[in-house]
């Protein structure tokens, strides 16, 4: 009986190893396919590079009046008339 349980344990262990390797190969395959598709996109594009993803350089964002949060924050801080002047305290 003990031998039977040991054989089942060994089979389960090898089955687990095979399943883990299959998952690894599937993950590598999906990643490779994604990279290949990105490369094909670069080759087929007119200028051969990705457009900028930064908000301030996006044409549609400019048309809608949406700007970079950092730039908006900087502008708001410069317009602040309620600053505390430490020298006068």
Rosetta blueprint (number, residue, H / E / L):
1 X L
2 X H
3 X H
4 X H
5 X H
6 X H
7 X H
8 X H
9 X H
10 X H
11 X H
12 X H
13 X H
14 X H
15 X H
16 X H
17 X H
18 X H
19 X H
20 X H
21 X H
22 X H
23 X H
24 X H
25 X H
26 X H
27 X H
28 X H
29 X H
30 X H
31 X H
32 X H
33 X H
34 X H
35 X H
36 X H
37 X H
38 X H
39 X H
40 X H
41 X H
42 X H
43 X H
44 X H
45 X L
46 X L
47 X L
48 X L
49 X L
50 X L
51 X L
52 X L
53 X L
54 X L
55 X H
56 X H
57 X H
58 X L
59 X H
60 X H
61 X H
62 X H
63 X H
64 X L
65 X L
66 X L
67 X L
68 X L
69 X H
70 X H
71 X H
72 X H
73 X H
74 X H
75 X H
76 X H
77 X H
78 X H
79 X L
80 X L
81 X L
82 X L
83 X L
84 X L
85 X L
86 X H
87 X H
88 X H
89 X L
